Amino acid sequence: MIFRTSLFLALLCTHLSLNAATLTWDGNISTGGLQDGTGNWDTTVTDRWYNAASVPPGYQAWNNANGDTAVFGVGSGAAGTVTLTTAITAGGLTFNTPGSGTYVLSGNTLTLAGTPIIAANAAVDIKSILAGTAGFTKNGTGNLTLSGADGNTLTGKITVSGGTLTTAKSVNVDAINDDIEVTTGGTFVWGANNQIDDAADVIISGGTITFGSRNETIGSYTQTSGGMSSNNNSGIIDIKGTLAISGGNTLTINSRGQWSAHTVDFTGYVGASSTTAVLVLGSDNASTVTRLSVGEGGLKLSGQILKLNRTANSTFKGSELLLGGNVTATGVNSITYNEAVTLGAAAVNQVNMGNATRTWTINGDDTSITTVELAIVGAGGLTKAGTGTLVLGGIDHNTYAGVTTVSAGRLTMKKSAGFNATGDILVNGGTLSWGNSDQIPDTATITVTSGPMFMLGRFNEVFANYVQTGGTGFASGSNNAGVVEITGTATLSGGGTLTVNSGGTMTINQLNATGFSGTLLNIGGNNTSRVTSLTIGPGGMTLSGQNITIAKGPDNNSATLGSELILKGTLTATGNNNFNLTSGSYGVAQINLGTGQRTFAINSGTTTTNLPMVGSGGVIKTGAGILQFNVASTYTGKTTVSGGSLTLAETGSIASSNWIQVDAGAVFNVGSLTSGFTYAPTSGTKIISGSGSITGDLHIGGVAQLRPGTTSDNLDISTAGDGIGTLSISGDLSFDADAPTTVAQLQILNASAADKITIGGDLKLTADTFLSVTFDDDYVPMKDHSWTLIDWAGLLDDTGFLLGTNNRTGRDLDNNEGNLNLPDLTEWGLLWDIGAINDGGSLVVTIVPEPSRALLLGLGFFWLGWRRRR
């Protein structure tokens, strides 16, 4: 049954087609032959339509049922207006060249039936309403204009395959209600605003399209070949669906023009040359920004150039790509400008991401690169996704306010130096790389949670903060060999080692590594032009069980300069931390203290340096933990041990420090030194002071002095030991023979308080050992006041040491002081009495009166002696 019905319908259509005729319009029925001219078109007049194919040929009335084709234009007479006095149905229309003039169809509705073709070989204007459901095909070389005040109701696809189709109905009156395709040889021209149904699709597959300055809303625009010229598109075009260009001409939106589309798809487009752009936006209008707006469907690219013209004119508004969706790209793409002129004061040349964060998904391998050379603006952020590379370049600041997130692939910042490519950055899966120096604001924060690494590329950068919880960050392959400064805080709690590659200079105001595991820092040393360095600023450095490695130059290159950690703030540490030399023999590998006093707050555990500390600055050791020196340091400033222990390992030394102060409760541990700690500088003022403990053997020589006691001004070496205290030495104390000046200075404060040195081992005094005892300015000597100034548990070697005359006043002019310089008691009529000194003894001083005064007053006596300890 279905087969029979289908066969019947097919035979019926064939029958109707065979009955359709081609009828030619005769505009002047009073003149013999066919003439062009005006007249009425109806279905009753029998002498208007000539059928050359009838047998015999002759005139006939128009029959709407036949689907006939109407032919106008016989090259004789003047064409005119053909008025449809009744509704007409035709299977097609042909307009040939008339003798003169233009044919105009007006009046009643013209319905197109069958598979209609309008062949316009001359200019024709159809003002009548076009109806039907099958659309039509426009061919012929002439211009067909659809005009009038009433909208066409014709549906079905319109194809323009030859000549020109112009829509010129009244504004907001639809000339076309359905899709239209312009093929090779055809041209489609807008003659008025809003001529097409808002859902209609416009397809360009080889022909030409001209929007002019018109405004229009359409369903979609698809271009595979052909397209528009570069100078006739300055209107407002709203595409509800997709703008797709995979071939043909460049889409040129001339100055003042504004296009928008839900989706913009340029994939597959290949220009006439490698520099041919798929999109060009003008810029030279003083009232309106030329713009392409991309909706939620996003922008899709596969190897295209988008060019937004840049104007230097101070009044022109410029050009903009407005993103309301995301970007997806493969291949090599460029969103760029036409020329690098200085942008006019009122102009923009930008990609505007609006108020939301836009995702740029660049797929492909390392050769898949999308470059944006325009300013990127907006209130939202930018997310880089996909395995390819996004390059942010150009000569303008990017000012979008949101965070830049690198989730995959690579984001390269390559603007001209000094122009910001991003703001705050989050790396959570991709690589962040530099293509030039100074790419981010000095106030920016970079956060790394995962991802391969940074690629500094030997460029310079300044930013505020760095946070690393995962990822590799400044890894060894990051080529961090430029000049990088972090003005705020670098916080590393996870992820990879922060590396300064050879030749690099990195400065971090404050570094916090709490919770980080493994090697925290690695500083290379293989550079011949400068010492590779990492500077920790006034904010200091916090460690909690990390390793820091610093390298010298390689063994095969003696010209290399090595590396250093420059410390300008406090080092705070818990757990066990190590500063290590990784490799190499040439150049330096050191901790540079600079010119200031650096605090090492070792609150627990042991922080060990296998690197020398250098500079004119000094060390302040605080906290209950241990700071251990495994190698000899050469810094020349003060060393203060105010808490815990400062320990010298077997090969450690701080002998170049000009002042070593060991505070009460603190320990200076030199017990691992096989021969003890020798402090024997040859020039300057060099002092060991304090009220703490020295573990191990101590050798004093050269110009060094011992000054037990507290200090009133920790920055003034002249006040060293000016307070009272006991300095304890667990091992031997020896004053070496090369000491040319006073080697120990002790002060008596009052009757019950004086400096004291306690020695757990042997005491060695030589002919060059000079001990000086002074009174506090407020002390008034009185008889029977007695003090133990030195106490030792071991043997005494006093070869060459002279106590001086016993029962002396202490006046230097008497030349009886020997190696023991005591205060002058002449003013008070009192004396010092000197006795013998022995093994395991103490130096005790007691004030007694002169003998004559003792006899006169009947009072006790004054004595000074070395009393053997029981």
C-alpha positions in Angstrom: 0.0 0.0 0.0 2.9 2.4 0.9 4.6 1.6 -2.4 1.5 2.3 -4.5 0.9 5.6 -2.7 4.5 6.7 -3.3 4.3 5.7 -6.9 1.1 7.7 -7.4 2.6 10.8 -5.9 5.7 10.5 -8.0 3.6 10.1 -11.2 1.5 13.1 -10.2 4.6 15.3 -9.7 5.9 14.2 -13.1 2.6 15.1 -14.7 2.6 18.5 -13.2 6.1 19.1 -14.3 5.4 18.1 -17.8 2.4 20.5 -17.9 4.5 23.5 -16.6 5.2 26.0 -19.4 7.5 28.9 -20.0 5.3 32.0 -20.6 6.7 35.3 -21.8 5.3 38.6 -20.8 4.0 40.9 -23.5 3.9 44.4 -22.2 2.2 46.0 -25.2 -0.6 43.9 -26.6 -1.5 46.5 -29.2 1.8 46.1 -31.0 2.6 43.0 -33.0 5.3 40.8 -31.4 6.5 40.6 -27.9 7.2 43.9 -26.2 8.5 45.0 -22.8 6.3 47.2 -20.8 3.9 47.7 -17.9 0.7 46.0 -17.3 -1.5 43.9 -14.9 -0.8 40.3 -14.1 -3.9 38.3 -13.4 -5.3 34.9 -14.2 -8.1 36.0 -16.7 -6.5 38.1 -19.4 -5.6 35.8 -22.3 -3.3 38.1 -24.4 -0.5 38.8 -21.9 1.3 35.5 -21.8 2.8 34.0 -24.8 3.6 30.3 -24.9 6.1 29.6 -27.7 6.0 25.9 -26.9 2.3 25.4 -27.3 0.9 23.8 -30.4 0.4 26.1 -32.1 2.3 28.8 -30.3 0.1 31.5 -28.9 -1.2 33.6 -26.0 -2.9 32.2 -23.0 -4.2 33.2 -19.6 -2.0 32.6 -16.6 -2.9 29.5 -14.7 -1.8 29.4 -11.1 -2.2 25.6 -11.0 0.4 24.9 -13.7 3.6 26.1 -12.0 4.6 28.0 -15.1 7.7 30.1 -15.4 7.2 33.8 -16.2 9.7 35.4 -18.5 10.1 39.2 -18.6 12.3 41.2 -20.9 12.5 40.7 -24.7 14.7 43.6 -25.5 12.0 45.6 -27.1 10.4 48.6 -25.5 10.7 50.0 -22.0 10.3 47.8 -19.0 8.0 49.0 -16.3 5.9 48.0 -13.4 4.0 44.7 -13.6 1.1 44.9 -11.1 -0.3 41.7 -9.7 -4.0 42.4 -9.5 -4.6 39.0 -8.0 -2.6 36.4 -6.1 -0.2 34.7 -8.5 1.5 31.4 -8.3 4.6 30.7 -10.5 7.1 28.0 -10.7 9.9 30.5 -11.6 10.7 33.9 -12.9 13.2 35.0 -15.6 14.2 38.6 -16.2 16.1 39.2 -19.4 17.4 42.5 -20.6 14.5 44.9 -21.6 14.8 47.5 -24.3 15.2 50.0 -21.4 14.3 50.5 -17.8 13.8 48.1 -14.9 11.1 45.6 -14.2 9.2 46.1 -11.0 6.7 43.5 -9.7 4.2 44.9 -7.3 0.6 44.4 -6.1 -0.7 41.1 -4.9 1.1 38.2 -3.4 3.4 36.2 -5.6 3.7 32.5 -4.5 6.6 30.5 -5.7 5.9 26.8 -6.3 7.8 23.7 -7.2 11.5 24.3 -7.3 11.5 27.9 -8.1 14.3 29.7 -9.9 14.5 33.4 -10.3 16.8 34.1 -13.2 17.6 37.9 -13.1 19.7 38.8 -16.0 18.8 42.4 -15.6 17.8 44.6 -12.7 14.5 43.8 -11.2 12.6 44.9 -8.1 10.0 42.6 -6.5 7.8 44.7 -4.2 5.1 42.1 -4.0 4.9 39.7 -1.0 6.7 36.5 -1.9 5.0 33.4 -0.5 5.6 29.7 -0.8 7.5 27.0 1.1 10.3 26.0 -1.2 12.4 29.1 -1.2 14.1 29.9 -4.6 17.4 29.9 -6.4 18.6 33.2 -7.7 20.8 33.1 -10.8 21.5 35.3 -13.7 23.9 38.2 -13.8 21.5 40.9 -12.8 20.4 42.4 -9.5 17.2 41.1 -7.9 15.9 43.4 -5.2 13.3 42.4 -2.7 11.6 45.5 -1.5 8.3 46.8 -0.3 6.6 47.6 3.0 5.2 44.2 3.6 7.2 41.2 4.7 7.6 38.1 2.6 6.1 34.9 4.0 8.2 32.7 1.7 9.9 29.9 3.6 12.5 27.4 2.4 16.1 27.9 1.5 17.1 30.7 -0.8 20.2 30.1 -2.9 22.1 32.9 -4.7 24.2 31.3 -7.4 24.5 34.2 -9.9 24.2 37.9 -10.0 23.0 39.9 -6.9 20.2 39.5 -4.4 19.5 42.7 -2.5 17.1 42.9 0.4 15.6 46.4 0.7 12.3 46.2 2.4 11.2 48.7 5.0 13.3 48.6 8.2 12.4 45.6 10.4 10.4 44.0 7.6 11.6 40.5 6.7 12.6 40.0 3.1 13.9 36.5 3.9 12.3 34.2 6.4 14.5 31.2 6.1 18.1 30.1 5.4 20.1 31.7 2.5 23.1 30.3 0.8 25.4 32.3 -1.5 27.4 30.1 -3.9 30.1 30.9 -6.4 29.0 33.6 -8.7 26.3 35.0 -6.4 26.2 38.2 -4.3 24.0 39.0 -1.4 23.5 42.6 -0.4 21.7 44.3 2.5 19.9 47.4 1.4 18.2 48.1 4.7 18.3 47.1 8.3 16.8 43.9 9.7 15.8 42.1 6.5 16.1 38.5 7.6 14.3 36.4 10.2 16.3 36.2 13.4 16.6 32.4 13.2 17.7 32.3 9.5 21.1 30.8 8.7 23.4 32.6 6.2 25.7 30.3 4.3 28.5 31.6 2.1 30.0 28.8 0.0 31.7 30.7 -2.8 29.8 33.9 -3.4 30.0 37.4 -2.0 28.1 39.1 0.8 27.8 42.8 1.6 26.3 44.0 4.8 27.3 47.6 4.3 26.4 49.7 7.3 23.2 47.7 8.0 22.1 46.1 11.2 20.8 42.6 11.3 20.0 39.6 13.5 20.4 36.1 12.1 20.5 32.5 13.3 24.0 31.7 12.1 26.7 32.6 9.6 28.7 29.9 7.9 31.4 30.7 5.4 33.4 27.9 3.6 34.4 30.0 0.5 33.9 33.5 -0.8 32.7 36.0 1.7 32.7 39.8 2.0 35.1 42.4 0.8 37.2 44.5 3.2 35.3 47.8 3.0 31.6 47.2 3.3 30.8 46.0 6.7 30.3 48.6 9.4 26.8 47.7 10.8 25.6 45.8 13.9 25.2 42.1 13.2 23.9 39.8 15.9 24.3 36.1 15.3 22.2 34.0 17.7 24.1 30.8 16.9 27.5 30.2 15.4 29.7 32.4 13.3 31.7 29.8 11.4 34.4 30.6 8.8 36.5 27.7 7.5 37.4 29.2 4.2 37.1 32.2 1.8 37.7 35.8 2.5 38.8 37.5 5.6 35.9 38.6 7.8 36.5 42.3 7.9 34.4 44.3 10.4 35.0 47.9 9.3 35.3 50.8 11.7 32.2 51.3 13.8 31.0 47.8 13.0 29.9 45.5 15.8 29.3 41.8 15.4 28.2 39.3 18.0 27.7 35.6 18.0 26.9 32.9 20.5 29.8 30.9 19.1 32.7 31.9 16.9 34.3 29.0 15.1 37.3 29.8 12.8 38.7 26.2 12.8 39.9 25.0 9.4 40.4 28.4 7.9 43.5 28.7 5.8 44.2 32.1 4.3 45.7 33.0 0.9 49.1 33.4 2.6 50.7 32.8 6.0 49.9 36.3 7.0 46.2 36.3 5.9 43.9 36.9 8.9 40.5 35.2 9.3 39.3 38.4 11.1 40.2 42.0 10.8 38.6 44.7 13.0 38.8 48.4 12.0 39.6 51.0 14.6 39.0 54.5 13.1 35.7 55.7 14.4 35.3 58.5 16.9 32.1 57.4 18.5 32.0 53.6 18.6 34.5 50.8 19.4 34.7 48.3 16.5 33.9 45.0 18.1 33.4 41.2 17.7 31.6 39.8 20.7 31.8 36.1 21.4 29.0 34.5 23.5 28.9 31.6 25.8 29.7 29.1 23.0 33.2 30.5 22.9 35.9 31.1 20.4 37.4 28.1 18.5 40.7 28.3 16.5 42.9 25.8 14.7 45.7 27.9 13.2 44.4 31.4 12.5 45.3 35.1 12.7 42.8 37.5 14.3 43.9 41.1 13.6 42.5 44.1 15.5 43.6 47.3 14.0 45.5 49.7 16.3 45.1 53.5 16.0 47.3 56.3 17.1 44.5 58.9 16.5 43.6 60.6 19.8 39.8 60.6 19.1 39.2 57.2 17.5 37.8 54.5 19.8 39.8 51.5 18.5 38.9 47.8 18.4 37.9 45.0 20.8 37.4 41.3 20.9 34.8 40.8 23.7 34.7 37.3 25.2 31.5 36.1 26.8 32.8 32.5 26.6 35.9 30.4 26.6 38.6 29.9 24.0 39.6 26.5 22.5 42.5 26.3 20.1 45.0 24.0 18.4 47.8 24.8 16.0 49.5 28.2 15.8 47.2 31.1 16.4 47.7 34.8 16.8 45.4 37.5 18.2 47.3 40.6 17.3 47.3 44.2 15.9 48.2 45.6 12.5 51.0 47.9 13.6 52.8 48.7 16.8 51.9 52.4 17.0 51.4 54.3 20.3 47.7 53.8 21.1 45.6 56.9 20.9 44.3 58.4 24.2 40.7 57.4 23.6 41.3 54.1 21.8 41.4 50.5 22.9 43.1 47.6 21.3 42.1 44.7 23.5 40.6 41.4 24.4 37.8 42.0 26.9 37.0 39.0 29.0 34.1 40.7 30.8 33.1 39.9 34.3 33.8 36.2 34.4 37.0 34.0 34.4 37.6 32.7 30.9 39.3 29.4 30.1 41.8 29.3 27.3 42.2 25.6 26.3 45.1 25.3 24.0 45.4 21.6 22.9 48.2 19.9 21.1 51.9 19.5 21.7 54.7 22.1 22.2 54.1 23.4 18.6 50.5 24.3 19.4 50.9 27.9 20.4 48.2 30.7 20.7 49.7 34.2 21.1 47.6 37.2 22.3 49.4 40.4 21.6 46.6 42.7 22.7 45.7 44.1 26.1 43.5 41.6 28.0 41.0 43.4 30.2 38.0 42.6 32.4 36.9 42.0 35.9 37.4 38.2 35.8 40.4 36.0 35.5 42.1 33.7 33.0 42.6 30.0 33.2 45.1 28.2 30.9 44.0 24.6 30.1 45.1 22.1 27.5 48.5 20.7 26.7 49.6 23.5 24.3 51.0 26.9 25.0 49.3 30.3 25.5 51.6 33.3 25.0 50.6 36.7 26.5 52.5 39.3 24.5 52.2 42.7 23.1 53.0 46.3 24.1 50.1 47.1 26.5 49.4 46.1 30.1 47.0 43.3 30.7 44.6 44.7 33.3 42.1 41.9 33.9 41.5 41.8 37.7 41.1 38.1 38.4 43.6 35.4 39.0 45.6 33.8 36.2 45.4 30.0 36.7 47.8 27.6 34.8 46.1 24.2 35.0 47.8 22.4 32.1 50.3 23.0 29.3 52.2 26.2 29.3 51.5 29.9 29.9 54.3 32.1 28.6 54.5 35.8 29.5 56.2 37.7 26.7 55.1 41.3 26.7 57.6 44.1 26.2 59.6 44.5 29.3 57.8 46.5 32.0 54.3 45.7 30.7 52.2 43.4 32.9 51.0 40.2 31.4 49.1 39.0 34.4 48.2 39.8 38.0 48.1 37.1 40.7 49.0 33.7 39.4 47.9 30.2 40.5 49.9 27.2 39.0 48.0 24.0 39.7 49.1 21.7 36.9 50.9 23.5 34.1 54.1 25.4 33.4 54.5 29.1 33.9 57.3 30.6 31.7 58.8 33.9 31.0 59.6 35.2 27.5 60.8 38.6 28.7 61.6 40.5 31.9 59.2 42.3 34.2 56.0 40.6 33.2 53.9 40.9 36.4 53.0 43.7 38.9 55.3 44.2 41.8 52.3 43.6 44.0 51.4 40.1 42.5 51.3 36.8 44.3 52.3 33.5 42.6 50.9 30.3 44.1 52.0 26.9 43.1 50.0 23.8 44.2 51.0 21.4 41.4 52.6 21.3 38.0 55.9 20.8 36.3 58.0 23.9 36.9 58.7 27.6 36.3 60.7 28.6 33.2 62.4 31.9 34.1 64.6 31.8 31.0 67.2 34.1 32.5 64.8 36.9 32.7 64.3 39.4 35.5 61.1 39.8 37.6 59.8 41.5 40.8 56.7 40.3 42.6 55.3 40.4 46.1 54.6 36.9 47.4 55.3 33.3 46.4 53.3 30.4 47.9 54.2 26.8 47.1 52.3 23.8 48.5 53.1 21.4 45.7 54.5 21.1 42.2 58.1 21.7 41.3 58.1 25.5 41.1 61.6 26.9 40.6 63.0 23.5 39.7 66.6 22.9 38.5 65.4 23.0 34.9 63.6 26.3 35.3 66.6 28.3 34.2 66.1 30.7 37.1 69.3 32.7 36.2 68.0 36.2 35.9 67.4 38.8 38.6 64.3 37.8 40.6 63.0 39.7 43.7 60.2 38.7 46.0 59.4 41.8 48.0 57.0 40.1 50.5 57.0 36.5 51.6 57.9 33.2 50.0 56.1 30.4 51.8 57.1 26.8 50.8 55.3 24.0 52.6 55.5 21.4 49.8 56.6 20.7 46.3 60.0 20.9 44.7 63.3 22.6 45.5 63.6 26.3 44.9 66.5 26.6 42.6 68.6 29.6 41.6 70.5 28.5 38.5 74.0 29.5 37.8 74.4 33.2 37.1 71.0 34.0 38.8 70.4 36.6 41.5 67.3 36.0 43.6 66.1 38.1 46.5 63.4 37.0 49.0 62.4 39.5 51.7 61.0 36.7 53.9 61.2 32.9 53.4 59.0 30.5 55.4 59.6 26.8 54.9 57.6 25.4 57.8 56.4 21.9 56.8 58.6 21.6 53.8 60.3 18.3 53.4 63.7 17.6 51.7 66.0 20.0 50.0 64.5 23.5 50.2 67.1 25.6 48.3 69.6 24.8 45.6 72.0 27.5 44.4 74.2 26.8 41.3 77.7 28.0 41.0 78.7 27.5 37.3 79.0 31.0 36.1 82.0 33.1 35.2 80.5 36.6 35.2 78.9 36.8 38.6 78.5 34.9 41.9 75.1 33.1 41.9 73.2 34.3 44.9 70.0 34.0 46.9 69.4 36.9 49.3 67.1 36.6 52.3 65.9 40.1 53.2 65.0 41.7 56.5 61.9 39.5 56.9 64.2 36.6 57.5 64.1 32.8 57.0 62.1 30.1 58.8 63.2 26.5 58.6 61.7 23.3 60.1 63.9 20.5 59.1 65.2 21.3 55.6 68.4 21.1 53.6 69.9 24.0 51.7 72.6 23.2 49.0 75.1 25.6 47.5 77.5 24.8 44.8 80.9 25.9 43.8 82.0 26.0 40.1 82.7 22.6 38.5 86.1 20.9 38.8 86.8 21.5 35.1 86.3 25.2 35.0 88.5 27.3 37.3 87.0 30.6 36.0 83.6 29.9 37.7 82.7 32.1 40.6 80.5 29.9 42.7 77.5 30.9 44.8 76.3 32.3 48.1 73.3 32.7 50.4 73.1 36.3 51.5 71.4 36.7 54.8 70.0 40.1 55.8 67.4 39.0 58.3 66.8 36.5 61.1 67.1 32.7 60.6 64.5 30.9 62.7 64.7 27.2 62.9 63.3 24.1 64.5 64.2 20.5 63.8 67.4 19.5 62.0 68.5 21.7 59.2 71.7 21.6 57.0 73.5 24.1 54.8 75.6 21.9 52.5 78.1 22.2 49.7 76.9 20.1 46.8 79.7 20.0 44.4 82.6 21.8 42.7 86.0 23.2 43.6 86.2 26.7 42.2 84.7 30.0 43.3 82.9 30.4 46.6 80.1 28.6 48.4 79.2 30.6 51.4 76.7 32.3 53.7 77.2 36.0 53.4 76.1 38.0 56.5 76.7 41.3 54.9 77.3 44.2 57.3 74.7 43.5 60.0 74.2 41.3 63.0 72.2 38.3 61.9 70.1 36.4 64.4 70.0 32.6 64.3 66.9 31.7 66.4 67.5 28.0 66.7 64.6 27.1 68.9 65.0 23.3 68.7 67.1 20.7 67.0 70.4 21.3 65.3 71.0 23.6 62.4 74.3 22.8 60.8 76.3 24.8 58.3 78.9 23.1 56.2 79.5 26.4 54.5 81.6 29.3 55.8 79.9 32.4 57.0 81.5 35.6 55.6 81.1 39.3 55.7 81.7 42.2 58.1 78.5 41.3 60.0 78.0 38.9 62.9 75.9 36.2 64.4 73.4 36.3 67.3 72.5 32.8 68.4 69.2 32.6 70.3 66.8 29.8 71.1 67.4 26.5 72.9 68.7 24.6 69.9 72.1 24.1 68.5 73.8 26.1 65.7 76.8 24.1 64.5 79.7 25.2 62.3 81.4 22.4 60.5 83.8 24.6 58.6 85.8 27.7 59.3 83.9 30.9 58.9 85.6 34.3 58.2 83.0 36.8 59.2 84.5 39.6 61.2 81.6 40.9 63.2 80.4 40.0 66.6 79.2 36.6 67.7 76.6 36.5 70.5 75.5 33.3 72.0 72.4 34.2 74.1 70.6 30.9 74.1 71.2 27.2 73.5 74.5 26.3 72.0 76.8 27.6 69.3 78.9 24.6 68.4 82.1 24.2 66.5 82.7 20.8 64.9 86.2 19.4 64.5 86.9 21.6 61.5 84.7 24.6 62.5 86.0 28.0 63.5 84.8 31.5 64.1 88.2 32.9 65.0 87.8 35.9 62.7 84.9 37.2 64.8 86.0 40.4 66.6 83.8 39.8 69.6 82.5 36.5 71.0 79.9 37.1 73.7 78.4 34.1 75.6 75.4 35.1 77.7 74.2 33.5 80.9 72.6 30.1 80.3 74.1 29.8 76.8 76.9 27.6 75.6 79.8 28.1 73.2 80.8 24.5 72.5 84.3 23.9 71.1 84.7 20.5 72.6 84.9 18.7 69.3 88.1 20.7 68.3 91.0 18.3 68.9 93.3 21.1 70.0 90.6 23.4 71.4 89.5 26.8 70.1 92.3 29.2 69.5 91.4 32.9 69.5 94.5 34.7 68.6 93.9 37.6 66.2 97.0 39.8 65.5 95.4 43.2 65.2 92.4 45.2 66.3 90.2 44.8 69.3 89.1 41.2 69.8 87.2 40.0 72.9 85.5 37.0 74.4 83.0 38.2 77.0 79.9 37.0 78.8 78.5 35.0 81.7 77.8 31.8 80.0 79.7 28.5 79.4 82.5 27.5 77.0 82.6 23.8 76.5 86.1 22.5 75.7 89.6 24.0 75.6 90.2 27.7 75.0 93.5 29.3 73.9 93.8 33.0 74.0 96.6 34.7 72.1 97.5 37.7 69.9 95.5 40.7 70.8 92.5 38.8 72.2 91.1 39.4 75.6 88.8 37.6 78.1 86.3 39.9 79.7 83.9 38.0 81.9 80.6 39.7 82.7 77.5 41.2 81.0 77.6 44.0 78.5 75.6 47.2 78.7 75.7 48.0 74.9 75.8 44.9 72.7 76.7 47.1 69.7 79.7 48.8 71.4 82.8 46.6 71.8 84.2 49.1 74.3 81.5 48.0 76.7 82.2 44.3 76.4 82.1 42.7 79.9 81.4 46.0 81.7 78.9 44.2 83.8 79.6 41.5 86.4 79.4 37.8 85.6 81.1 34.4 85.7 82.5 32.9 82.5 82.8 29.1 82.7 85.3 27.1 80.7 84.8 23.3 81.0 88.2 22.4 79.6 91.7 24.0 79.7 92.4 27.8 79.5 95.7 28.8 78.2 97.1 32.2 77.5 99.6 31.7 74.7 103.1 33.1 74.7 102.4 35.5 71.7 99.9 37.6 73.6 101.4 41.1 73.7 98.7 42.9 75.7 96.2 42.4 78.6 94.6 39.0 77.9 92.0 39.0 80.7 90.2 41.9 82.3 88.1 41.4 85.5 86.0 43.9 87.4 85.1 44.2 91.1 81.6 45.6 91.6 81.2 45.7 95.3 82.1 43.8 98.5 80.3 40.7 97.3 80.3 40.8 93.5 83.1 40.5 91.0 83.9 38.9 87.7 85.1 35.4 87.8 86.6 32.8 85.4 86.0 29.2 86.3 88.1 26.5 84.6 87.3 22.8 84.6 90.7 21.9 83.4 94.2 23.3 83.4 95.3 26.9 83.5 98.3 28.1 81.6 99.9 31.5 82.2 103.0 32.8 80.4 105.3 35.7 80.6 103.1 37.4 78.1 99.9 36.9 80.1 98.7 40.1 81.6 95.7 40.1 83.9 94.0 43.4 84.7 91.6 43.9 87.6 89.6 47.1 87.9 87.1 48.6 90.4 83.6 49.8 89.5 83.5 53.6 89.6 81.1 53.5 92.6 83.0 51.0 94.7 84.9 52.3 97.8 87.6 49.8 98.9 87.4 48.6 102.5 89.5 46.1 104.5 88.6 42.5 104.6 86.7 42.6 101.3 87.7 39.5 99.4 86.9 37.9 96.0 87.7 34.8 94.1 88.5 36.0 90.5 89.9 32.8 88.9 89.2 29.2 89.8 90.7 26.1 88.1 90.4 22.4 88.8 93.4 21.1 87.0 97.1 21.9 86.8 98.7 25.3 86.8 101.5 26.2 84.3 102.7 29.7 85.2 106.1 29.6 83.7 107.3 33.2 83.3 104.2 34.6 84.9 105.0 37.2 87.6 102.6 38.0 90.4 104.4 41.1 91.3 105.3 42.4 94.8 103.1 41.3 97.6 101.5 43.9 100.0 101.6 46.5 97.3 99.3 49.4 96.7 98.6 48.6 93.0 100.1 51.9 91.9 101.7 51.3 88.5 104.4 53.9 89.1 105.9 51.6 91.7 106.7 49.1 88.9 105.9 46.2 91.1 102.8 44.9 89.4 104.4 42.1 87.4 101.8 40.4 85.1 98.9 41.1 87.5 97.7 44.7 87.3 95.6 45.5 90.4 93.7 48.7 91.3 95.6 51.4 93.1 94.7 51.5 96.8 97.0 54.4 97.8 94.1 56.8 98.3 92.6 54.6 101.0 95.9 53.5 102.7 95.3 49.9 101.8 97.5 47.2 100.3 97.4 44.0 98.2 99.2 40.9 99.6 100.5 38.4 97.0 100.8 34.8 97.9 101.8 31.6 96.0 99.6 30.0 93.3 99.3 26.2 93.0 97.6 23.4 91.1 93.8 23.1 91.7 93.7 26.5 93.2 91.9 29.9 93.1 93.0 33.5 92.7 91.5 35.2 95.8 92.0 38.9 96.6 91.5 40.5 100.0 92.0 44.1 101.1 94.1 44.8 104.3 95.4 48.0 105.8 99.0 49.1 105.7 101.1 47.6 108.6 101.6 51.0 110.3 97.9 51.7 110.3 97.3 48.2 111.6 99.5 48.8 114.6 98.2 52.3 115.2 94.5 51.3 115.1 94.7 47.8 116.5 92.6 46.6 113.6 93.0 43.4 111.7 95.3 43.1 108.7 95.0 43.2 104.9 96.1 40.3 103.0 96.2 39.0 99.5 97.0 35.5 98.8 96.5 32.5 96.6 94.6 30.2 98.9 94.7 26.5 98.1 91.2 25.1 97.4 90.1 22.3 99.7 
